[in-house]
């Protein structure tokens, strides 16, 4: 319900009469100031004053309303109640939830951050006594959340609801409401009733499917009742399924850990084999040198046999390094597939998933060791040690 206290609007600033009995109330809260023969209340983040009157003014279009309401700090705001004529500090946390949910939708013609709103605050009080424009605006905010896609041109909006095989498009123009009430109850069930952290995802899928099936936005109380029934059946089935998924997740953790350990073990074996071959080459030098000029023969030898052995060692080390990194990359890909399966498809929370399976990281120590050995051997191969003095 709106009042008729505001005498004039200057952009988003409300101007009331200097003799208004409300002036003293606003001054006591340091809201507003006297200038140009009136009492000005400018739009601020921490106050909710005459917002419904602003919405209800026909000259104010949808973009102006979005711009005015999106700057509000709904976590801590001074709310002026036009009925009781009192200012109360109000805390609402649904604005962030609203933005998080609509961020999953495709919206054109409106910037996401311009849609920040607390529908709990905007729809508070007696919803049925609010003006048509205010109720229409509330419904528009709700439809932006419920639909898969929103397209806006000035005050005209097009909402697209999609299911697996079909879709339904609903059009409206702000200020010319053409649908029945009942959306607020659907919104409150989807967003405010939190059976678990991401229940809204399942609820949105159900509501959208029912709207597409009905191909109209009438009888919303029936849609809500059907959606609740379907959701309850899903949840009752998912309770047992959840514990089964956790058991499967433990099994996948064991398999995943085993694969990671096998990769590290395989690298250790390859390195051990490579070092064994390197030791045999050194041993061969020792036999041929008879203990004389050993370091000179190892470091300075430019014989064809030495170069071939060095080349074989370099190729073997390079292959070991490539195989190790490919194995780690494959494990990370498997990790991402498991995460997508459990988190996105089966709705296991990220926290529960991360308790069991950690993201595999490249072992930089191994890569640094292998790269250092490669560089040393390549330098030894390419730079003949003709001027060694041992």
C-alpha positions as CSV (number, residue, x, y, z in Angstrom):
1,X,0.0,0.0,0.0
2,X,1.4,3.4,-0.9
3,X,0.8,6.8,0.7
4,X,0.4,10.3,-0.8
5,X,3.0,12.0,1.4
6,X,5.5,12.6,-1.4
7,X,4.6,15.9,-3.1
8,X,7.2,15.6,-5.9
9,X,10.0,13.4,-7.2
10,X,13.3,14.8,-8.4
11,X,15.0,11.9,-10.1
12,X,15.1,9.3,-7.3
13,X,14.8,11.8,-4.5
14,X,11.5,12.1,-2.7
15,X,10.4,15.6,-1.7
16,X,7.9,16.1,1.2
17,X,6.3,19.2,2.6
18,X,8.3,21.0,5.2
19,X,5.2,21.0,7.5
20,X,4.7,17.2,7.2
21,X,4.5,15.5,10.6
22,X,6.9,12.9,9.3
23,X,9.8,15.4,8.9
24,X,10.6,15.2,12.6
25,X,10.7,11.4,12.4
26,X,13.2,11.5,9.5
27,X,15.3,14.2,11.1
28,X,15.6,12.1,14.3
29,X,17.2,9.4,12.2
30,X,19.3,11.8,10.1
31,X,17.4,11.0,7.0
32,X,16.9,13.8,4.5
33,X,17.6,17.5,4.5
34,X,15.9,20.9,3.9
35,X,16.6,22.6,0.6
36,X,14.8,24.6,-2.1
37,X,11.7,25.0,0.1
38,X,11.1,21.3,0.7
39,X,12.4,18.3,2.6
40,X,14.5,16.1,0.3
41,X,15.1,12.4,1.0
42,X,17.7,11.2,-1.5
43,X,18.1,7.5,-2.5
44,X,20.6,5.9,-0.2
45,X,21.8,2.3,0.3
46,X,20.8,2.1,4.0
47,X,17.2,3.4,3.8
48,X,13.9,2.1,2.4
49,X,11.6,5.1,2.3
50,X,8.7,5.7,-0.1
51,X,10.1,3.0,-2.5
52,X,6.5,1.8,-3.2
53,X,5.4,5.3,-4.0
54,X,8.3,5.6,-6.5
55,X,7.3,2.3,-8.1
56,X,3.7,3.4,-8.3
57,X,4.4,6.6,-10.1
58,X,3.5,6.0,-13.8
59,X,6.3,8.2,-15.1
60,X,8.9,6.0,-13.6
61,X,10.0,3.2,-16.0
62,X,11.3,-0.2,-15.2
63,X,15.0,0.8,-15.7
64,X,14.7,3.7,-13.2
65,X,13.2,1.3,-10.6
66,X,15.9,-1.3,-11.1
67,X,18.6,1.5,-10.7
68,X,17.0,2.7,-7.5
69,X,16.5,-0.6,-5.8
70,X,19.7,-2.3,-6.7
71,X,21.9,-0.1,-4.6
72,X,20.2,-1.0,-1.3
73,X,22.1,-2.8,1.4
74,X,19.4,-5.3,2.4
75,X,21.6,-6.9,5.1
76,X,21.1,-3.8,7.2
77,X,18.5,-1.2,6.2
78,X,16.3,1.4,7.9
79,X,12.8,0.6,6.8
80,X,10.0,3.2,7.0
81,X,6.6,1.7,7.6
82,X,3.9,3.9,6.0
83,X,1.2,2.3,8.2
84,X,2.8,2.6,11.7
85,X,4.9,5.7,10.7
86,X,7.9,4.1,12.4
87,X,11.5,3.5,11.2
88,X,12.8,0.0,12.0
89,X,16.2,-1.6,11.3
90,X,15.6,-4.6,9.0
91,X,17.9,-7.4,8.0
92,X,17.1,-9.5,4.9
93,X,19.4,-12.1,3.4
94,X,17.5,-13.2,0.4
95,X,19.0,-10.6,-2.0
96,X,22.2,-12.5,-2.4
97,X,20.3,-15.8,-2.8
98,X,18.2,-14.1,-5.6
99,X,21.3,-13.0,-7.5
100,X,23.0,-16.4,-7.1
101,X,20.0,-18.2,-8.6
102,X,19.3,-15.8,-11.5
103,X,23.0,-16.0,-12.4
104,X,22.2,-19.4,-13.8
105,X,19.7,-17.9,-16.2
106,X,20.2,-16.2,-19.5
107,X,19.1,-12.5,-19.2
108,X,19.4,-9.9,-22.0
109,X,18.5,-6.2,-21.7
110,X,19.2,-6.1,-18.0
111,X,22.5,-6.1,-16.2
112,X,22.6,-8.8,-13.5
113,X,23.8,-6.5,-10.8
114,X,20.8,-4.1,-11.5
115,X,18.5,-6.9,-10.4
116,X,19.6,-7.0,-6.8
117,X,16.4,-7.1,-4.7
118,X,15.0,-8.4,-1.4
119,X,11.6,-9.7,-2.4
120,X,11.0,-10.5,1.3
121,X,11.2,-6.7,1.9
122,X,9.4,-5.6,-1.2
123,X,6.5,-8.0,-0.7
124,X,6.4,-7.5,3.1
125,X,3.2,-6.6,4.9
126,X,-0.2,-7.3,3.3
127,X,0.6,-8.3,-0.3
128,X,-3.0,-8.0,-1.4
129,X,-3.2,-4.3,-0.4
130,X,-0.3,-3.3,-2.5
131,X,-0.9,-1.4,-5.8
132,X,-1.1,-3.2,-9.1
133,X,2.3,-1.8,-10.2
134,X,4.0,-2.9,-7.1
135,X,2.5,-6.4,-7.4
136,X,3.4,-6.5,-11.1
137,X,7.0,-5.6,-10.3
138,X,7.2,-8.3,-7.7
139,X,5.9,-10.8,-10.2
140,X,8.4,-9.6,-12.8
141,X,11.3,-10.2,-10.4
142,X,9.9,-13.7,-9.7
143,X,9.5,-14.6,-13.4
144,X,13.1,-13.5,-14.0
145,X,14.1,-16.1,-11.4
146,X,11.7,-18.9,-12.5
147,X,12.3,-18.7,-16.2
148,X,15.3,-20.0,-18.1
149,X,15.6,-17.0,-20.3
150,X,14.5,-13.3,-20.0
151,X,14.6,-10.7,-22.8
152,X,13.8,-7.1,-22.0
153,X,13.1,-4.1,-24.2
154,X,12.1,-0.9,-22.3
155,X,9.1,-2.0,-20.2
156,X,8.3,-5.1,-22.3
157,X,9.6,-8.5,-21.1
158,X,9.7,-11.9,-22.6
159,X,10.1,-15.0,-20.4
160,X,11.0,-18.4,-21.8
161,X,10.4,-21.6,-19.8
162,X,12.2,-24.7,-21.1
163,X,11.9,-28.4,-20.4
164,X,13.7,-31.3,-22.1
165,X,11.5,-31.4,-25.2
166,X,9.4,-28.2,-25.2
167,X,9.2,-24.6,-24.2
168,X,6.7,-21.9,-23.3
169,X,7.0,-18.1,-23.8
170,X,5.2,-15.6,-21.7
171,X,5.2,-11.8,-22.5
172,X,4.2,-8.9,-20.3
173,X,4.6,-5.1,-20.1
174,X,5.3,-3.4,-16.8
175,X,2.2,-1.6,-15.6
176,X,-0.1,-3.8,-17.6
177,X,-0.4,-6.9,-15.5
178,X,-1.7,-9.9,-17.5
179,X,-1.4,-12.8,-15.1
180,X,-2.9,-13.9,-11.9
181,X,-1.4,-13.8,-8.4
182,X,0.2,-16.9,-6.9
183,X,3.8,-16.4,-8.1
184,X,4.9,-15.1,-4.7
185,X,3.9,-18.3,-3.0
186,X,5.8,-20.3,-5.7
187,X,8.9,-18.1,-5.2
188,X,8.8,-18.5,-1.4
189,X,8.6,-22.3,-1.7
190,X,11.5,-22.4,-4.2
191,X,13.8,-20.0,-2.5
192,X,12.9,-19.6,1.2
193,X,12.1,-23.3,2.0
194,X,15.6,-24.7,2.2
195,X,15.3,-28.5,2.7
196,X,19.0,-28.6,1.8
197,X,21.6,-26.2,0.4
198,X,20.8,-26.7,-3.3
199,X,17.2,-27.8,-3.2
200,X,16.2,-24.8,-5.3
201,X,17.8,-26.4,-8.4
202,X,15.4,-29.4,-8.3
203,X,12.5,-27.2,-7.5
204,X,13.2,-24.9,-10.4
205,X,13.3,-27.8,-12.8
206,X,10.0,-29.1,-11.5
207,X,8.2,-25.7,-11.7
208,X,9.5,-25.0,-15.2
209,X,8.4,-28.4,-16.4
210,X,4.9,-27.9,-15.0
211,X,4.6,-24.4,-16.5
212,X,5.8,-25.7,-19.9
213,X,3.3,-28.6,-19.7
214,X,0.4,-26.2,-18.8
215,X,1.6,-23.5,-21.3
216,X,0.0,-20.7,-19.2
217,X,0.6,-18.9,-16.0
218,X,-2.8,-19.6,-14.4
219,X,-3.8,-21.8,-11.5
220,X,-0.5,-21.3,-9.9
221,X,-1.7,-22.7,-6.6
222,X,-2.2,-26.0,-8.4
223,X,1.3,-25.8,-10.0
224,X,2.7,-25.2,-6.5
225,X,0.9,-28.2,-5.0
226,X,2.0,-30.5,-7.8
227,X,5.6,-29.3,-7.6
228,X,5.6,-29.9,-3.8
229,X,4.3,-33.4,-4.3
230,X,6.8,-34.2,-7.0
231,X,9.7,-32.7,-4.9
232,X,8.7,-34.7,-1.8
233,X,8.7,-37.9,-3.7
234,X,12.1,-37.1,-5.2
235,X,13.5,-36.2,-1.7
236,X,12.2,-39.4,-0.1
237,X,13.8,-41.4,-2.8
238,X,17.0,-39.4,-2.6
239,X,17.5,-39.9,1.1
240,X,18.4,-43.6,0.6
241,X,20.1,-42.7,-2.7
242,X,22.3,-40.1,-0.9
243,X,23.8,-42.6,1.5
244,X,24.3,-45.0,-1.5
245,X,26.1,-42.2,-3.3
246,X,28.3,-41.6,-0.3
247,X,29.3,-45.2,-0.3
248,X,30.0,-45.1,-4.0
249,X,32.0,-42.0,-3.4
250,X,34.2,-43.8,-0.9
251,X,34.8,-46.6,-3.4
252,X,35.7,-44.1,-6.1
253,X,38.1,-42.4,-3.6
254,X,39.9,-45.7,-3.1
255,X,40.2,-46.3,-6.8
256,X,41.3,-42.8,-7.4
257,X,43.9,-42.9,-4.7
258,X,45.2,-46.2,-6.0
259,X,45.6,-44.8,-9.5
260,X,47.4,-41.8,-8.1
261,X,49.7,-44.0,-6.0
262,X,50.3,-46.2,-9.1
263,X,51.3,-43.2,-11.1
264,X,53.8,-42.1,-8.5
265,X,55.1,-45.7,-8.1
266,X,55.5,-46.1,-11.8
267,X,57.5,-42.9,-12.0
268,X,59.8,-44.1,-9.2
269,X,60.3,-47.4,-11.0
270,X,61.1,-45.7,-14.3
271,X,63.6,-43.3,-12.6
272,X,65.2,-46.3,-10.8
273,X,65.6,-48.1,-14.1
274,X,67.0,-45.0,-15.7
275,X,69.5,-44.5,-12.9
276,X,70.5,-48.2,-13.1
277,X,71.2,-47.8,-16.8
278,X,73.2,-44.6,-16.0
279,X,75.2,-46.4,-13.3
280,X,76.0,-49.2,-15.8
281,X,77.4,-46.7,-18.2
282,X,79.5,-45.1,-15.5
283,X,80.7,-48.6,-14.5
284,X,81.7,-49.3,-18.1
285,X,83.8,-46.1,-18.0
286,X,85.5,-47.3,-14.8
287,X,86.4,-50.7,-16.3
288,X,87.9,-49.1,-19.4
289,X,89.8,-46.5,-17.6
290,X,91.6,-48.9,-15.2
291,X,91.1,-46.2,-12.5
292,X,93.1,-43.6,-14.4
293,X,91.6,-40.3,-15.7
294,X,88.2,-41.5,-14.6
295,X,86.5,-38.1,-14.3
296,X,88.1,-36.9,-17.6
297,X,86.7,-39.8,-19.5
298,X,83.3,-39.4,-18.0
299,X,83.0,-35.6,-18.5
300,X,85.2,-34.9,-21.5
301,X,84.8,-38.0,-23.7
302,X,83.5,-37.2,-27.2
303,X,83.5,-40.7,-28.7
304,X,80.7,-41.8,-30.8
305,X,79.8,-44.5,-28.3
306,X,79.6,-41.9,-25.5
307,X,77.3,-39.6,-27.6
308,X,75.0,-42.5,-28.5
309,X,74.7,-43.5,-24.8
310,X,74.0,-39.9,-23.8
311,X,71.4,-39.6,-26.5
312,X,69.7,-42.7,-25.4
313,X,69.7,-41.5,-21.8
314,X,68.2,-38.1,-22.8
315,X,65.4,-39.7,-24.9
316,X,64.6,-42.2,-22.1
317,X,64.4,-39.4,-19.5
318,X,62.3,-37.2,-21.9
319,X,59.9,-40.1,-22.4
320,X,59.6,-40.7,-18.7
321,X,58.8,-37.0,-18.1
322,X,56.2,-36.9,-20.8
323,X,54.5,-40.1,-19.6
324,X,54.4,-38.9,-16.0
325,X,52.8,-35.6,-17.0
326,X,50.3,-37.3,-19.3
327,X,49.3,-39.7,-16.5
328,X,48.8,-36.8,-14.1
329,X,46.7,-35.0,-16.7
330,X,44.6,-38.1,-17.2
331,X,44.0,-38.4,-13.5
332,X,43.0,-34.7,-13.3
333,X,40.5,-35.2,-16.1
334,X,39.1,-38.3,-14.3
335,X,38.8,-36.1,-11.1
336,X,36.8,-33.5,-13.0
337,X,34.5,-36.1,-14.5
338,X,33.9,-37.6,-11.1
339,X,33.2,-34.1,-9.6
340,X,30.8,-33.2,-12.4
341,X,29.0,-36.4,-11.9
342,X,28.5,-36.2,-8.2
343,X,28.1,-32.4,-7.8
344,X,26.2,-31.4,-10.9
345,X,24.3,-34.5,-11.8
346,X,23.7,-36.2,-8.4
347,X,23.7,-33.0,-6.3
348,X,26.3,-34.1,-3.8
349,X,27.6,-30.9,-2.2
350,X,31.1,-29.7,-3.0
351,X,32.0,-29.9,0.6
352,X,31.1,-33.6,0.9
353,X,32.9,-34.4,-2.4
354,X,36.1,-32.6,-1.3
355,X,36.1,-34.6,2.0
356,X,36.7,-37.7,0.0
357,X,38.6,-36.7,-3.1
358,X,41.2,-33.9,-3.3
359,X,42.2,-32.3,-6.6
360,X,45.4,-34.0,-7.9
361,X,48.3,-31.5,-8.4
362,X,51.3,-31.7,-10.6
363,X,54.4,-32.7,-8.6
364,X,56.7,-29.8,-9.3
365,X,59.6,-31.4,-7.4
366,X,59.6,-34.4,-9.9
367,X,59.3,-32.1,-12.9
368,X,62.1,-29.9,-11.6
369,X,64.4,-32.9,-11.0
370,X,63.7,-34.4,-14.5
371,X,64.1,-31.1,-16.2
372,X,67.4,-30.4,-14.4
373,X,68.8,-33.8,-15.4
374,X,67.7,-33.2,-19.0
375,X,69.4,-29.9,-19.2
376,X,72.6,-31.2,-17.8
377,X,72.7,-34.2,-20.2
378,X,71.8,-32.0,-23.2
379,X,74.6,-29.5,-22.4
380,X,77.0,-32.5,-22.0
381,X,76.0,-33.8,-25.4
382,X,76.0,-30.6,-27.3
383,X,79.2,-29.0,-25.8
384,X,82.3,-31.1,-26.4
385,X,84.6,-31.0,-23.4
386,X,87.8,-30.7,-25.4
387,X,89.4,-28.3,-23.0
388,X,89.0,-30.2,-19.8
389,X,92.0,-30.3,-17.5
390,X,91.7,-33.1,-15.1
